[in-house]
């Protein structure tokens, strides 16, 4: 009898909490937010985009660059194949990374 009363009280409180949560969520979603009068509205600043200047080498500043995409790595595939079955798929790791090479100084970096 005592456990039945405990379960009843627990279920009642659970339904009460869910009802209060749903009511507060419904009230907050219909209200529009207005900033308090003592806080000024947030102003958007105009920032210059980084895309305005061409891509350049971080080492020498040259703009003559070559882009390339990494492919299948045979060394990773052999190492993975020796360690575990199906490890040949390790050769595919990093295949979609883009490498940029400076044509003046030969510096390479990943995007």
Backbone as XML, in Angstrom:
<?xml version="1.0"?>
<chain id="A" units="angstrom">
  <residue number="1" name="UNK">
    <atom name="N" x="0.818" y="-1.186" z="0.000"/>
    <atom name="CA" x="0.000" y="0.000" z="0.000"/>
    <atom name="C" x="0.874" y="1.267" z="0.000"/>
  </residue>
  <residue number="2" name="UNK">
    <atom name="N" x="1.971" y="1.219" z="0.760"/>
    <atom name="CA" x="2.864" y="2.367" z="0.836"/>
    <atom name="C" x="3.553" y="2.640" z="-0.499"/>
  </residue>
  <residue number="3" name="UNK">
    <atom name="N" x="3.943" y="1.574" z="-1.228"/>
    <atom name="CA" x="4.596" y="1.769" z="-2.523"/>
    <atom name="C" x="3.615" y="2.296" z="-3.555"/>
  </residue>
  <residue number="4" name="UNK">
    <atom name="N" x="2.337" y="1.894" z="-3.457"/>
    <atom name="CA" x="1.327" y="2.375" z="-4.381"/>
    <atom name="C" x="1.117" y="3.884" z="-4.205"/>
  </residue>
  <residue number="5" name="UNK">
    <atom name="N" x="1.113" y="4.356" z="-2.985"/>
    <atom name="CA" x="0.970" y="5.790" z="-2.719"/>
    <atom name="C" x="2.205" y="6.535" z="-3.233"/>
  </residue>
  <residue number="6" name="UNK">
    <atom name="N" x="3.388" y="5.943" z="-3.021"/>
    <atom name="CA" x="4.625" y="6.558" z="-3.503"/>
    <atom name="C" x="4.612" y="6.685" z="-5.020"/>
  </residue>
  <residue number="7" name="UNK">
    <atom name="N" x="4.183" y="5.649" z="-5.714"/>
    <atom name="CA" x="4.130" y="5.682" z="-7.181"/>
    <atom name="C" x="3.123" y="6.730" z="-7.635"/>
  </residue>
  <residue number="8" name="UNK">
    <atom name="N" x="1.967" y="6.804" z="-6.971"/>
    <atom name="CA" x="0.952" y="7.793" z="-7.330"/>
    <atom name="C" x="1.494" y="9.214" z="-7.167"/>
  </residue>
  <residue number="9" name="UNK">
    <atom name="N" x="2.153" y="9.484" z="-6.063"/>
    <atom name="CA" x="2.722" y="10.817" z="-5.826"/>
    <atom name="C" x="3.810" y="11.122" z="-6.852"/>
  </residue>
  <residue number="10" name="UNK">
    <atom name="N" x="4.637" y="10.143" z="-7.161"/>
    <atom name="CA" x="5.704" y="10.332" z="-8.139"/>
    <atom name="C" x="5.133" y="10.668" z="-9.515"/>
  </residue>
  <residue number="11" name="UNK">
    <atom name="N" x="4.119" y="9.927" z="-9.952"/>
    <atom name="CA" x="3.503" y="10.169" z="-11.258"/>
    <atom name="C" x="2.836" y="11.537" z="-11.267"/>
  </residue>
  <residue number="12" name="UNK">
    <atom name="N" x="2.147" y="11.905" z="-10.188"/>
    <atom name="CA" x="1.497" y="13.201" z="-10.101"/>
    <atom name="C" x="2.515" y="14.336" z="-10.223"/>
  </residue>
  <residue number="13" name="UNK">
    <atom name="N" x="3.619" y="14.239" z="-9.501"/>
    <atom name="CA" x="4.650" y="15.265" z="-9.577"/>
    <atom name="C" x="5.300" y="15.320" z="-10.952"/>
  </residue>
  <residue number="14" name="UNK">
    <atom name="N" x="5.493" y="14.170" z="-11.566"/>
    <atom name="CA" x="6.079" y="14.111" z="-12.901"/>
    <atom name="C" x="5.180" y="14.830" z="-13.907"/>
  </residue>
  <residue number="15" name="UNK">
    <atom name="N" x="3.879" y="14.560" z="-13.863"/>
    <atom name="CA" x="2.941" y="15.208" z="-14.775"/>
    <atom name="C" x="2.891" y="16.706" z="-14.493"/>
  </residue>
  <residue number="16" name="UNK">
    <atom name="N" x="2.947" y="17.101" z="-13.245"/>
    <atom name="CA" x="2.929" y="18.503" z="-12.875"/>
    <atom name="C" x="4.161" y="19.234" z="-13.425"/>
  </residue>
  <residue number="17" name="UNK">
    <atom name="N" x="5.325" y="18.634" z="-13.274"/>
    <atom name="CA" x="6.567" y="19.251" z="-13.765"/>
    <atom name="C" x="6.553" y="19.343" z="-15.290"/>
  </residue>
  <residue number="18" name="UNK">
    <atom name="N" x="6.109" y="18.297" z="-15.977"/>
    <atom name="CA" x="6.037" y="18.316" z="-17.444"/>
    <atom name="C" x="5.051" y="19.388" z="-17.901"/>
  </residue>
  <residue number="19" name="UNK">
    <atom name="N" x="3.926" y="19.518" z="-17.216"/>
    <atom name="CA" x="2.945" y="20.546" z="-17.568"/>
    <atom name="C" x="3.494" y="21.947" z="-17.395"/>
  </residue>
  <residue number="20" name="UNK">
    <atom name="N" x="4.209" y="22.190" z="-16.307"/>
    <atom name="CA" x="4.801" y="23.509" z="-16.072"/>
    <atom name="C" x="5.867" y="23.802" z="-17.120"/>
  </residue>
  <residue number="21" name="UNK">
    <atom name="N" x="6.678" y="22.810" z="-17.452"/>
    <atom name="CA" x="7.728" y="22.983" z="-18.462"/>
    <atom name="C" x="7.114" y="23.317" z="-19.828"/>
  </residue>
  <residue number="22" name="UNK">
    <atom name="N" x="6.059" y="22.593" z="-20.205"/>
    <atom name="CA" x="5.422" y="22.839" z="-21.498"/>
    <atom name="C" x="4.779" y="24.221" z="-21.533"/>
  </residue>
  <residue number="23" name="UNK">
    <atom name="N" x="4.194" y="24.640" z="-20.425"/>
    <atom name="CA" x="3.551" y="25.954" z="-20.387"/>
    <atom name="C" x="4.581" y="27.075" z="-20.499"/>
  </residue>
  <residue number="24" name="UNK">
    <atom name="N" x="5.698" y="26.950" z="-19.813"/>
    <atom name="CA" x="6.720" y="27.995" z="-19.889"/>
    <atom name="C" x="7.384" y="28.019" z="-21.254"/>
  </residue>
  <residue number="25" name="UNK">
    <atom name="N" x="7.551" y="26.857" z="-21.862"/>
    <atom name="CA" x="8.152" y="26.802" z="-23.190"/>
    <atom name="C" x="7.223" y="27.437" z="-24.215"/>
  </residue>
  <residue number="26" name="UNK">
    <atom name="N" x="5.919" y="27.193" z="-24.095"/>
    <atom name="CA" x="4.955" y="27.780" z="-25.021"/>
    <atom name="C" x="4.910" y="29.293" z="-24.856"/>
  </residue>
  <residue number="27" name="UNK">
    <atom name="N" x="5.027" y="29.798" z="-23.637"/>
    <atom name="CA" x="4.989" y="31.240" z="-23.412"/>
    <atom name="C" x="6.226" y="31.937" z="-23.941"/>
  </residue>
  <residue number="28" name="UNK">
    <atom name="N" x="7.382" y="31.317" z="-23.815"/>
    <atom name="CA" x="8.613" y="31.962" z="-24.263"/>
    <atom name="C" x="8.740" y="31.948" z="-25.768"/>
  </residue>
  <residue number="29" name="UNK">
    <atom name="N" x="8.149" y="30.968" z="-26.465"/>
    <atom name="CA" x="8.298" y="30.903" z="-27.915"/>
    <atom name="C" x="7.409" y="31.923" z="-28.615"/>
  </residue>
  <residue number="30" name="UNK">
    <atom name="N" x="6.313" y="32.368" z="-27.983"/>
    <atom name="CA" x="5.427" y="33.324" z="-28.632"/>
    <atom name="C" x="5.825" y="34.760" z="-28.367"/>
  </residue>
  <residue number="31" name="UNK">
    <atom name="N" x="6.647" y="35.004" z="-27.376"/>
    <atom name="CA" x="7.044" y="36.364" z="-27.048"/>
    <atom name="C" x="8.206" y="36.789" z="-27.938"/>
  </residue>
  <residue number="32" name="UNK">
    <atom name="N" x="8.175" y="38.059" z="-28.353"/>
    <atom name="CA" x="9.307" y="38.576" z="-29.114"/>
    <atom name="C" x="10.247" y="39.292" z="-28.145"/>
  </residue>
  <residue number="33" name="UNK">
    <atom name="N" x="11.511" y="39.198" z="-28.414"/>
    <atom name="CA" x="12.511" y="39.771" z="-27.520"/>
    <atom name="C" x="12.714" y="41.236" z="-27.860"/>
  </residue>
  <residue number="34" name="UNK">
    <atom name="N" x="12.601" y="42.085" z="-26.851"/>
    <atom name="CA" x="12.943" y="43.491" z="-27.001"/>
    <atom name="C" x="14.007" y="43.810" z="-25.963"/>
  </residue>
  <residue number="35" name="UNK">
    <atom name="N" x="15.071" y="44.483" z="-26.352"/>
    <atom name="CA" x="16.122" y="44.777" z="-25.383"/>
    <atom name="C" x="15.626" y="45.756" z="-24.335"/>
  </residue>
  <residue number="36" name="UNK">
    <atom name="N" x="16.153" y="45.663" z="-23.123"/>
    <atom name="CA" x="15.748" y="46.598" z="-22.073"/>
    <atom name="C" x="16.104" y="48.026" z="-22.469"/>
  </residue>
  <residue number="37" name="UNK">
    <atom name="N" x="15.360" y="49.007" z="-21.957"/>
    <atom name="CA" x="15.610" y="50.387" z="-22.385"/>
    <atom name="C" x="16.967" y="50.926" z="-21.943"/>
  </residue>
  <residue number="38" name="UNK">
    <atom name="N" x="17.561" y="50.370" z="-20.914"/>
    <atom name="CA" x="18.856" y="50.876" z="-20.457"/>
    <atom name="C" x="20.019" y="50.305" z="-21.253"/>
  </residue>
  <residue number="39" name="UNK">
    <atom name="N" x="19.760" y="49.277" z="-22.073"/>
    <atom name="CA" x="20.811" y="48.720" z="-22.928"/>
    <atom name="C" x="20.568" y="49.169" z="-24.363"/>
  </residue>
  <residue number="40" name="UNK">
    <atom name="N" x="21.551" y="49.770" z="-24.993"/>
    <atom name="CA" x="21.350" y="50.181" z="-26.392"/>
    <atom name="C" x="21.307" y="48.949" z="-27.299"/>
  </residue>
  <residue number="41" name="UNK">
    <atom name="N" x="20.631" y="49.088" z="-28.413"/>
    <atom name="CA" x="20.545" y="47.991" z="-29.377"/>
    <atom name="C" x="21.928" y="47.730" z="-29.959"/>
  </residue>
  <residue number="42" name="UNK">
    <atom name="N" x="22.199" y="46.471" z="-30.242"/>
    <atom name="CA" x="23.508" y="46.083" z="-30.776"/>
    <atom name="C" x="23.626" y="46.566" z="-32.217"/>
  </residue>
  <residue number="43" name="UNK">
    <atom name="N" x="24.704" y="47.267" z="-32.494"/>
    <atom name="CA" x="24.921" y="47.779" z="-33.830"/>
    <atom name="C" x="25.899" y="46.874" z="-34.557"/>
  </residue>
  <residue number="44" name="UNK">
    <atom name="N" x="25.618" y="46.645" z="-35.817"/>
    <atom name="CA" x="26.509" y="45.816" z="-36.610"/>
    <atom name="C" x="27.615" y="46.686" z="-37.179"/>
  </residue>
  <residue number="45" name="UNK">
    <atom name="N" x="28.816" y="46.178" z="-37.103"/>
    <atom name="CA" x="29.960" y="46.905" z="-37.629"/>
    <atom name="C" x="30.292" y="46.360" z="-39.006"/>
  </residue>
  <residue number="46" name="UNK">
    <atom name="N" x="30.708" y="47.230" z="-39.878"/>
    <atom name="CA" x="31.123" y="46.791" z="-41.201"/>
    <atom name="C" x="32.591" y="46.401" z="-41.123"/>
  </residue>
  <residue number="47" name="UNK">
    <atom name="N" x="32.853" y="45.164" z="-41.401"/>
    <atom name="CA" x="34.224" y="44.667" z="-41.371"/>
    <atom name="C" x="34.667" y="44.373" z="-42.798"/>
  </residue>
  <residue number="48" name="UNK">
    <atom name="N" x="35.931" y="44.592" z="-43.049"/>
    <atom name="CA" x="36.450" y="44.266" z="-44.363"/>
    <atom name="C" x="36.653" y="42.769" z="-44.448"/>
  </residue>
  <residue number="49" name="UNK">
    <atom name="N" x="36.284" y="42.213" z="-45.545"/>
    <atom name="CA" x="36.394" y="40.777" z="-45.740"/>
    <atom name="C" x="37.835" y="40.400" z="-46.054"/>
  </residue>
  <residue number="50" name="UNK">
    <atom name="N" x="38.234" y="39.231" z="-45.617"/>
    <atom name="CA" x="39.575" y="38.756" z="-45.916"/>
    <atom name="C" x="39.675" y="38.308" z="-47.369"/>
  </residue>
  <residue number="51" name="UNK">
    <atom name="N" x="38.533" y="38.140" z="-48.030"/>
    <atom name="CA" x="38.539" y="37.685" z="-49.415"/>
    <atom name="C" x="38.882" y="38.815" z="-50.381"/>
  </residue>
  <residue number="52" name="UNK">
    <atom name="N" x="38.996" y="40.061" z="-49.874"/>
    <atom name="CA" x="39.336" y="41.172" z="-50.747"/>
    <atom name="C" x="40.767" y="41.065" z="-51.262"/>
  </residue>
  <residue number="53" name="UNK">
    <atom name="N" x="41.668" y="40.514" z="-50.453"/>
    <atom name="CA" x="43.049" y="40.390" z="-50.887"/>
    <atom name="C" x="43.293" y="38.976" z="-51.406"/>
  </residue>
  <residue number="54" name="UNK">
    <atom name="N" x="44.179" y="38.838" z="-52.400"/>
    <atom name="CA" x="44.445" y="37.494" z="-52.934"/>
    <atom name="C" x="45.213" y="36.635" z="-51.935"/>
  </residue>
  <residue number="55" name="UNK">
    <atom name="N" x="45.103" y="35.335" z="-52.099"/>
    <atom name="CA" x="45.844" y="34.405" z="-51.248"/>
    <atom name="C" x="47.324" y="34.560" z="-51.554"/>
  </residue>
  <residue number="56" name="UNK">
    <atom name="N" x="48.148" y="34.545" z="-50.509"/>
    <atom name="CA" x="49.583" y="34.700" z="-50.698"/>
    <atom name="C" x="50.323" y="33.731" z="-49.789"/>
  </residue>
  <residue number="57" name="UNK">
    <atom name="N" x="51.568" y="33.492" z="-50.097"/>
    <atom name="CA" x="52.419" y="32.597" z="-49.318"/>
    <atom name="C" x="52.739" y="33.253" z="-47.978"/>
  </residue>
  <residue number="58" name="UNK">
    <atom name="N" x="52.564" y="32.525" z="-46.869"/>
    <atom name="CA" x="52.878" y="33.124" z="-45.575"/>
    <atom name="C" x="54.377" y="33.324" z="-45.355"/>
  </residue>
  <residue number="59" name="UNK">
    <atom name="N" x="55.202" y="32.628" z="-46.144"/>
    <atom name="CA" x="56.650" y="32.711" z="-45.965"/>
    <atom name="C" x="57.261" y="33.867" z="-46.764"/>
  </residue>
  <residue number="60" name="UNK">
    <atom name="N" x="56.925" y="33.952" z="-48.061"/>
    <atom name="CA" x="57.558" y="34.966" z="-48.904"/>
    <atom name="C" x="56.578" y="36.023" z="-49.419"/>
  </residue>
  <residue number="61" name="UNK">
    <atom name="N" x="55.267" y="35.794" z="-49.286"/>
    <atom name="CA" x="54.273" y="36.765" z="-49.729"/>
    <atom name="C" x="53.924" y="36.682" z="-51.199"/>
  </residue>
  <residue number="62" name="UNK">
    <atom name="N" x="54.436" y="35.717" z="-51.921"/>
    <atom name="CA" x="54.180" y="35.568" z="-53.345"/>
    <atom name="C" x="52.738" y="35.105" z="-53.570"/>
  </residue>
  <residue number="63" name="UNK">
    <atom name="N" x="52.132" y="35.551" z="-54.669"/>
    <atom name="CA" x="50.764" y="35.145" z="-54.979"/>
    <atom name="C" x="50.704" y="34.070" z="-56.059"/>
  </residue>
  <residue number="64" name="UNK">
    <atom name="N" x="51.846" y="33.598" z="-56.526"/>
    <atom name="CA" x="51.867" y="32.524" z="-57.527"/>
    <atom name="C" x="51.874" y="31.199" z="-56.793"/>
  </residue>
  <residue number="65" name="UNK">
    <atom name="N" x="50.688" y="30.569" z="-56.737"/>
    <atom name="CA" x="50.504" y="29.364" z="-55.939"/>
    <atom name="C" x="49.932" y="28.244" z="-56.782"/>
  </residue>
  <residue number="66" name="UNK">
    <atom name="N" x="50.167" y="27.023" z="-56.323"/>
    <atom name="CA" x="49.626" y="25.826" z="-56.966"/>
    <atom name="C" x="48.842" y="25.049" z="-55.910"/>
  </residue>
  <residue number="67" name="UNK">
    <atom name="N" x="47.599" y="24.658" z="-56.231"/>
    <atom name="CA" x="46.807" y="23.862" z="-55.301"/>
    <atom name="C" x="46.733" y="22.433" z="-55.805"/>
  </residue>
  <residue number="68" name="UNK">
    <atom name="N" x="46.762" y="21.510" z="-54.866"/>
    <atom name="CA" x="46.710" y="20.091" z="-55.203"/>
    <atom name="C" x="45.942" y="19.367" z="-54.107"/>
  </residue>
  <residue number="69" name="UNK">
    <atom name="N" x="45.351" y="18.235" z="-54.459"/>
    <atom name="CA" x="44.587" y="17.442" z="-53.509"/>
    <atom name="C" x="45.343" y="16.150" z="-53.238"/>
  </residue>
  <residue number="70" name="UNK">
    <atom name="N" x="45.478" y="15.812" z="-51.933"/>
    <atom name="CA" x="46.161" y="14.573" z="-51.590"/>
    <atom name="C" x="45.326" y="13.393" z="-52.056"/>
  </residue>
  <residue number="71" name="UNK">
    <atom name="N" x="45.977" y="12.315" z="-52.419"/>
    <atom name="CA" x="45.280" y="11.119" z="-52.878"/>
    <atom name="C" x="45.540" y="9.939" z="-51.964"/>
  </residue>
  <residue number="72" name="UNK">
    <atom name="N" x="45.527" y="8.759" z="-52.526"/>
    <atom name="CA" x="45.738" y="7.518" z="-51.796"/>
    <atom name="C" x="47.200" y="7.430" z="-51.367"/>
  </residue>
  <residue number="73" name="UNK">
    <atom name="N" x="47.445" y="7.082" z="-50.091"/>
    <atom name="CA" x="48.797" y="6.959" z="-49.569"/>
    <atom name="C" x="49.182" y="5.481" z="-49.524"/>
  </residue>
  <residue number="74" name="UNK">
    <atom name="N" x="50.127" y="5.091" z="-50.365"/>
    <atom name="CA" x="50.551" y="3.703" z="-50.426"/>
    <atom name="C" x="51.268" y="3.276" z="-49.143"/>
  </residue>
  <residue number="75" name="UNK">
    <atom name="N" x="52.042" y="4.171" z="-48.554"/>
    <atom name="CA" x="52.765" y="3.844" z="-47.321"/>
    <atom name="C" x="51.793" y="3.560" z="-46.170"/>
  </residue>
  <residue number="76" name="UNK">
    <atom name="N" x="50.759" y="4.371" z="-46.036"/>
    <atom name="CA" x="49.760" y="4.125" z="-44.994"/>
    <atom name="C" x="49.017" y="2.816" z="-45.251"/>
  </residue>
  <residue number="77" name="UNK">
    <atom name="N" x="48.743" y="2.517" z="-46.512"/>
    <atom name="CA" x="48.020" y="1.299" z="-46.851"/>
    <atom name="C" x="48.841" y="0.059" z="-46.511"/>
  </residue>
  <residue number="78" name="UNK">
    <atom name="N" x="50.131" y="0.070" z="-46.826"/>
    <atom name="CA" x="50.991" y="-1.076" z="-46.525"/>
    <atom name="C" x="51.132" y="-1.242" z="-45.018"/>
  </residue>
  <residue number="79" name="UNK">
    <atom name="N" x="51.349" y="-0.137" z="-44.306"/>
    <atom name="CA" x="51.469" y="-0.207" z="-42.848"/>
    <atom name="C" x="50.184" y="-0.708" z="-42.202"/>
  </residue>
  <residue number="80" name="UNK">
    <atom name="N" x="49.058" y="-0.235" z="-42.666"/>
    <atom name="CA" x="47.784" y="-0.676" z="-42.116"/>
    <atom name="C" x="47.485" y="-2.117" z="-42.456"/>
  </residue>
  <residue number="81" name="UNK">
    <atom name="N" x="47.875" y="-2.551" z="-43.660"/>
    <atom name="CA" x="47.654" y="-3.939" z="-44.070"/>
    <atom name="C" x="48.491" y="-4.914" z="-43.270"/>
  </residue>
  <residue number="82" name="UNK">
    <atom name="N" x="49.677" y="-4.493" z="-42.841"/>
    <atom name="CA" x="50.522" y="-5.366" z="-42.028"/>
    <atom name="C" x="50.024" y="-5.459" z="-40.590"/>
  </residue>
  <residue number="83" name="UNK">
    <atom name="N" x="49.428" y="-4.393" z="-40.085"/>
    <atom name="CA" x="48.995" y="-4.381" z="-38.694"/>
    <atom name="C" x="47.671" y="-5.102" z="-38.471"/>
  </residue>
  <residue number="84" name="UNK">
    <atom name="N" x="46.655" y="-4.766" z="-39.246"/>
    <atom name="CA" x="45.341" y="-5.373" z="-39.035"/>
    <atom name="C" x="44.708" y="-5.722" z="-40.374"/>
  </residue>
  <residue number="85" name="UNK">
    <atom name="N" x="43.821" y="-6.700" z="-40.384"/>
    <atom name="CA" x="43.084" y="-6.983" z="-41.624"/>
    <atom name="C" x="42.180" y="-5.797" z="-41.967"/>
  </residue>
  <residue number="86" name="UNK">
    <atom name="N" x="42.125" y="-5.445" z="-43.188"/>
    <atom name="CA" x="41.343" y="-4.292" z="-43.608"/>
    <atom name="C" x="42.063" y="-2.983" z="-43.402"/>
  </residue>
  <residue number="87" name="UNK">
    <atom name="N" x="43.294" y="-3.033" z="-42.984"/>
    <atom name="CA" x="44.062" y="-1.824" z="-42.730"/>
    <atom name="C" x="44.476" y="-1.105" z="-43.993"/>
  </residue>
  <residue number="88" name="UNK">
    <atom name="N" x="44.245" y="-1.720" z="-45.136"/>
    <atom name="CA" x="44.566" y="-1.072" z="-46.410"/>
    <atom name="C" x="43.739" y="0.205" z="-46.568"/>
  </residue>
  <residue number="89" name="UNK">
    <atom name="N" x="42.597" y="0.261" z="-45.912"/>
    <atom name="CA" x="41.762" y="1.450" z="-45.978"/>
    <atom name="C" x="42.423" y="2.654" z="-45.316"/>
  </residue>
  <residue number="90" name="UNK">
    <atom name="N" x="43.442" y="2.426" z="-44.504"/>
    <atom name="CA" x="44.177" y="3.541" z="-43.903"/>
    <atom name="C" x="44.838" y="4.404" z="-44.973"/>
  </residue>
  <residue number="91" name="UNK">
    <atom name="N" x="45.072" y="3.847" z="-46.128"/>
    <atom name="CA" x="45.654" y="4.614" z="-47.230"/>
    <atom name="C" x="44.736" y="5.725" z="-47.715"/>
  </residue>
  <residue number="92" name="UNK">
    <atom name="N" x="43.445" y="5.596" z="-47.418"/>
    <atom name="CA" x="42.491" y="6.612" z="-47.823"/>
    <atom name="C" x="42.411" y="7.761" z="-46.831"/>
  </residue>
  <residue number="93" name="UNK">
    <atom name="N" x="43.015" y="7.601" z="-45.660"/>
    <atom name="CA" x="42.952" y="8.652" z="-44.633"/>
    <atom name="C" x="43.658" y="9.907" z="-45.117"/>
  </residue>
  <residue number="94" name="UNK">
    <atom name="N" x="42.974" y="11.038" z="-45.067"/>
    <atom name="CA" x="43.554" y="12.316" z="-45.469"/>
    <atom name="C" x="43.554" y="12.557" z="-46.959"/>
  </residue>
  <residue number="95" name="UNK">
    <atom name="N" x="42.766" y="11.822" z="-47.701"/>
    <atom name="CA" x="42.813" y="11.948" z="-49.156"/>
    <atom name="C" x="42.156" y="13.215" z="-49.678"/>
  </residue>
  <residue number="96" name="UNK">
    <atom name="N" x="41.296" y="13.849" z="-48.904"/>
    <atom name="CA" x="40.594" y="15.036" z="-49.380"/>
    <atom name="C" x="41.219" y="16.339" z="-48.892"/>
  </residue>
  <residue number="97" name="UNK">
    <atom name="N" x="42.394" y="16.284" z="-48.344"/>
    <atom name="CA" x="43.042" y="17.507" z="-47.870"/>
    <atom name="C" x="43.669" y="18.249" z="-49.046"/>
  </residue>
  <residue number="98" name="UNK">
    <atom name="N" x="43.557" y="19.559" z="-49.008"/>
    <atom name="CA" x="44.095" y="20.398" z="-50.080"/>
    <atom name="C" x="45.435" y="20.965" z="-49.620"/>
  </residue>
  <residue number="99" name="UNK">
    <atom name="N" x="46.431" y="20.836" z="-50.475"/>
    <atom name="CA" x="47.783" y="21.332" z="-50.198"/>
    <atom name="C" x="48.054" y="22.486" z="-51.164"/>
  </residue>
  <residue number="100" name="UNK">
    <atom name="N" x="48.510" y="23.609" z="-50.631"/>
    <atom name="CA" x="48.888" y="24.750" z="-51.464"/>
    <atom name="C" x="50.404" y="24.857" z="-51.453"/>
  </residue>
  <residue number="101" name="UNK">
    <atom name="N" x="50.983" y="25.002" z="-52.633"/>
    <atom name="CA" x="52.435" y="25.095" z="-52.782"/>
    <atom name="C" x="52.789" y="26.428" z="-53.425"/>
  </residue>
  <residue number="102" name="UNK">
    <atom name="N" x="53.737" y="27.121" z="-52.838"/>
    <atom name="CA" x="54.230" y="28.380" z="-53.407"/>
    <atom name="C" x="55.193" y="28.038" z="-54.543"/>
  </residue>
  <residue number="103" name="UNK">
    <atom name="N" x="55.005" y="28.668" z="-55.708"/>
    <atom name="CA" x="55.869" y="28.386" z="-56.854"/>
    <atom name="C" x="57.199" y="29.117" z="-56.766"/>
  </residue>
  <residue number="104" name="UNK">
    <atom name="N" x="57.317" y="30.094" z="-55.884"/>
    <atom name="CA" x="58.557" y="30.850" z="-55.752"/>
    <atom name="C" x="59.519" y="30.209" z="-54.756"/>
  </residue>
  <residue number="105" name="UNK">
    <atom name="N" x="59.029" y="29.917" z="-53.531"/>
    <atom name="CA" x="59.930" y="29.388" z="-52.504"/>
    <atom name="C" x="59.702" y="27.900" z="-52.212"/>
  </residue>
  <residue number="106" name="UNK">
    <atom name="N" x="58.618" y="27.301" z="-52.714"/>
    <atom name="CA" x="58.366" y="25.871" z="-52.502"/>
    <atom name="C" x="57.705" y="25.543" z="-51.179"/>
  </residue>
  <residue number="107" name="UNK">
    <atom name="N" x="57.286" y="26.542" z="-50.431"/>
    <atom name="CA" x="56.617" y="26.328" z="-49.144"/>
    <atom name="C" x="55.269" y="25.640" z="-49.371"/>
  </residue>
  <residue number="108" name="UNK">
    <atom name="N" x="54.965" y="24.625" z="-48.540"/>
    <atom name="CA" x="53.702" y="23.897" z="-48.657"/>
    <atom name="C" x="52.927" y="24.039" z="-47.371"/>
  </residue>
  <residue number="109" name="UNK">
    <atom name="N" x="51.598" y="24.203" z="-47.482"/>
    <atom name="CA" x="50.740" y="24.236" z="-46.303"/>
    <atom name="C" x="49.374" y="23.684" z="-46.658"/>
  </residue>
  <residue number="110" name="UNK">
    <atom name="N" x="48.669" y="23.222" z="-45.605"/>
    <atom name="CA" x="47.344" y="22.633" z="-45.771"/>
    <atom name="C" x="46.284" y="23.687" z="-45.563"/>
  </residue>
  <residue number="111" name="UNK">
    <atom name="N" x="45.194" y="23.525" z="-46.291"/>
    <atom name="CA" x="44.057" y="24.437" z="-46.128"/>
    <atom name="C" x="43.074" y="23.817" z="-45.182"/>
  </residue>
</chain>
